[in-house]
Amino acid sequence: MLTSNPFAALAASISPAVMQTYAVVMIVLVAAGTLFDVVHKGSAKYFFENWRKSKNKGAKKLGGGELVSIAIQTGVVDVLASGEFCNARRRIAHLLTMYGFVIYVVATAVMVFSYSTPEMPTPAFLPQLWWLGGLMTCLGGYWFWFFIRVDVVAEGNSPLRFVRADLFIVSLLVSVTLGLIWAAAGAGVGVLFGLYVIATTVLFGSVTWSKFAHMFFKPAAAFEKRVSHANESRSNLPGPADKPETFGIAREQPRNY
C-alpha cells in the first residue's frame, strides 16, 4: 500500500489525461483566486505604499547587501521556520502542516504527470513521500484544530464550530484525509474518490474566500516589517518575530495561543 501509486490504478477507468487536466485546472484556480484576492483586497497596493513610506521615512538608508541579508533572514526565519509564531506548539503544528502539504502536493503532481499508468513503474519512494506528507498534514492540522485554536482553547467554543476563516484548514484536512482513506482502501473510481475530488476542488477553488492566498502575502509582509525595523522608520505593522521590542513598543508573549 505504501509503495503503490494510487493514481496509476485510475488508468483502468479514467484516462491519465483527465487527471492531468484536473491538476492543471486546480493550479489555474489557485493562481486566478490569488490574483483576484490581491486586486479585490488591495493587498499589493497596500504593501507597495507601505514599502514606499518606509523608504521615505527611514532614518537609515539600506544598501543592496543589507536588503539581500534581510531577504535571506525573511526566507529562513519567517518563511521556512515560521518565526511569526511565538508559541512553540503552534509553530510545530504549522510546520508539520505546511511541509506535509508541500511534500504531499509535489508527490501527487509527480505521480499524476510522470507515472500515471501501471505500465510506467512508480519509484517506491514517491508513494512513501505522498503518505508521509499526507500524514504530516493531518497530524499538524488536527492538532491545531482540536487543541491549539484560540477560540477553542481560550474561549471555550466547540472544536466543531466552523466559520468562513476556517474554510482553508477544514477543506485541507478533509481533502487529505479522504485521499489517504481512498488510497488505503484501494477503491479506484467510486464514492471515496468522488468525495476526494469534491473536497480537493473546494480547497483549491475557494482561494478567494479562504486563507489559502495568505501564504503568498506573508513573505512580502514579513520582508517589509524587517526593512522598516532596519531603516528605523515608523510603521503600523508589528516587528519581526525574533525582536522582543519593536519601534519602542514591547511585544508580549501571546497569552491565548
C-alpha positions in Angstrom: 0.0 0.0 0.0 2.7 2.5 1.0 4.7 1.8 -2.2 1.8 1.8 -4.7 0.9 4.8 -6.8 -2.9 5.3 -6.1 -3.3 7.4 -9.3 -1.8 4.8 -11.6 -4.6 2.4 -10.8 -7.1 5.0 -12.1 -5.9 4.5 -15.6 -8.1 1.4 -15.9 -11.2 3.7 -15.6 -10.1 7.2 -16.3 -7.7 8.5 -18.9 -4.5 9.9 -17.3 -5.1 13.0 -19.4 -8.3 13.6 -17.4 -6.4 13.7 -14.0 -3.6 15.8 -15.5 -6.2 18.2 -16.9 -7.8 18.3 -13.5 -4.5 19.1 -11.8 -3.8 21.9 -14.3 -7.3 23.4 -13.6 -6.6 23.4 -9.8 -3.3 25.3 -10.4 -5.2 27.8 -12.6 -7.8 28.2 -9.8 -5.2 28.9 -7.2 -3.4 31.5 -9.5 -6.7 33.2 -10.5 -8.1 33.2 -7.0 -4.9 34.7 -5.6 -4.7 37.4 -8.2 -8.4 38.2 -7.6 -7.8 38.4 -3.9 -4.8 40.7 -4.4 -6.9 43.1 -6.6 -10.1 42.9 -4.5 -8.4 43.5 -1.2 -5.8 45.8 -2.5 -3.0 43.8 -0.8 -0.3 44.5 -3.3 -1.2 48.2 -3.4 -1.1 48.4 0.4 2.3 46.7 0.7 3.9 48.8 -2.1 2.6 52.0 -0.4 3.9 50.9 2.9 7.2 50.0 1.3 7.5 53.5 -0.2 6.6 55.2 3.1 9.2 53.1 4.9 11.9 54.1 2.5 10.9 57.8 2.6 10.6 58.0 6.4 13.6 55.7 7.2 16.4 57.5 9.1 18.8 54.9 7.7 19.3 54.1 4.1 19.8 50.5 3.3 22.2 49.2 0.7 21.7 46.3 -1.7 23.7 44.0 0.5 21.6 44.8 3.6 18.4 44.2 1.6 19.7 40.8 0.4 20.6 39.9 4.0 17.1 40.9 5.2 15.5 38.9 2.4 17.6 35.8 3.4 16.5 36.3 7.1 12.9 36.6 6.0 13.1 33.4 3.9 14.9 31.4 6.7 13.2 32.7 9.8 9.7 33.9 8.8 9.0 31.5 5.9 11.0 28.3 6.4 10.9 28.3 10.2 7.5 30.2 10.7 9.2 32.6 13.1 6.0 34.7 13.4 4.6 32.1 15.9 5.9 32.7 19.4 4.1 29.7 20.8 6.1 26.5 20.3 3.1 24.2 19.9 1.5 26.5 17.3 4.8 26.7 15.4 5.3 23.0 15.3 1.8 22.3 14.2 2.1 24.9 11.5 5.4 23.5 10.2 4.0 19.9 10.2 1.0 21.1 8.2 3.0 23.3 5.8 5.8 20.9 5.0 3.5 18.0 4.9 1.2 19.7 2.4 4.2 20.7 0.2 5.5 17.1 0.2 2.0 15.8 -0.4 1.3 18.1 -3.4 4.7 17.7 -5.0 4.5 13.9 -4.8 0.9 14.0 -6.2 2.0 16.1 -9.1 4.9 13.9 -10.0 2.8 10.7 -9.8 0.0 12.2 -11.8 2.1 13.7 -14.6 5.1 11.3 -14.8 3.8 7.9 -13.6 0.1 7.9 -14.4 -0.2 4.3 -15.7 0.7 0.8 -14.4 3.0 0.5 -17.4 5.2 3.2 -16.0 6.5 1.8 -12.7 6.5 4.3 -10.0 9.6 4.6 -7.8 8.7 3.3 -4.3 9.8 6.5 -2.6 7.2 8.6 -4.3 4.1 6.9 -2.8 6.0 6.8 0.5 6.6 10.6 0.3 2.9 11.0 -0.6 1.9 9.1 2.5 4.4 10.9 4.7 3.3 14.3 3.5 -0.4 13.4 4.0 0.1 12.1 7.5 2.2 15.1 8.5 -0.5 17.4 7.2 -3.2 15.5 9.2 -1.1 15.4 12.3 -0.3 19.2 12.3 -3.8 20.2 11.1 -5.9 18.1 13.5 -3.6 19.1 16.4 -4.2 22.7 15.6 -7.9 22.3 15.0 -8.7 20.4 18.2 -6.1 21.6 20.7 -4.5 24.9 19.7 -7.1 27.1 18.1 -7.7 30.3 20.2 -11.5 30.1 20.0 -11.4 26.5 21.3 -8.7 26.7 23.9 -9.2 30.3 25.3 -12.8 31.0 24.5 -14.2 27.5 25.2 -16.1 27.1 21.9 -16.8 23.7 20.4 -14.0 22.3 18.4 -16.6 21.6 15.7 -17.6 25.2 15.4 -17.0 26.4 11.8 -16.7 29.9 10.4 -15.5 31.2 7.0 -12.0 31.8 8.3 -11.7 28.0 8.9 -12.5 27.1 5.2 -8.9 26.6 4.3 -7.8 24.3 7.2 -11.1 22.3 7.1 -11.1 21.7 3.3 -7.4 20.9 3.5 -7.9 18.3 6.2 -11.0 16.8 4.5 -9.2 16.6 1.2 -6.0 15.0 2.5 -7.9 12.6 4.9 -10.2 11.4 2.1 -7.2 11.0 -0.2 -5.4 8.8 2.3 -8.6 6.7 3.1 -9.2 6.3 -0.6 -5.7 5.1 -1.3 -5.7 2.8 1.7 -9.0 1.2 0.6 -7.8 0.8 -3.0 -11.3 1.8 -4.1 -10.3 3.1 -7.5 -13.1 5.2 -9.0 -16.0 5.2 -6.6 -17.7 7.2 -3.9 -14.5 7.8 -1.9 -12.7 9.0 -5.0 -15.7 11.3 -5.8 -15.6 12.8 -2.3 -11.9 13.2 -2.5 -12.2 15.2 -5.8 -15.0 17.3 -4.4 -13.0 18.2 -1.3 -9.9 19.0 -3.3 -11.9 21.2 -5.7 -13.2 23.1 -2.7 -9.7 23.5 -1.3 -8.2 24.9 -4.4 -11.3 26.6 -5.7 -12.0 28.7 -2.6 -8.8 30.6 -2.5 -10.7 34.0 -2.7 -12.8 33.2 0.4 -10.3 31.2 2.5 -6.8 31.9 3.9 -5.1 30.0 1.2 -3.8 33.2 -0.5 -2.2 34.4 2.7 0.7 32.1 2.2 1.7 34.3 -0.8 1.3 37.6 1.0 3.0 36.7 4.3 6.6 36.6 3.0 6.1 40.1 1.5 4.7 41.4 4.7 7.5 39.9 6.8 10.1 41.4 4.5 8.5 44.9 4.8 8.5 44.6 8.6 12.1 43.7 8.7 13.1 46.6 6.3 11.0 49.0 8.4 12.8 47.9 11.5 16.3 48.0 9.9 15.9 51.5 8.4 14.4 52.8 11.7 11.2 54.0 10.2 7.9 54.1 12.0 5.3 51.5 10.9 1.8 50.4 11.8 2.9 46.8 11.5 4.4 44.8 14.4 8.1 44.0 14.1 9.9 40.7 13.2 9.1 37.8 15.4 12.6 37.4 16.7 12.7 41.0 18.1 11.1 41.3 21.6 10.9 45.1 21.2 10.0 46.9 18.0 9.6 50.6 17.3 9.8 51.3 21.1 6.8 49.1 22.0 7.5 45.9 23.9 5.7 42.8 22.5 4.2 40.5 25.0 4.1 36.7 24.5 0.6 35.7 23.3 -1.5 34.5 26.2 -4.3 32.7 24.5 -2.5 30.7 21.9 
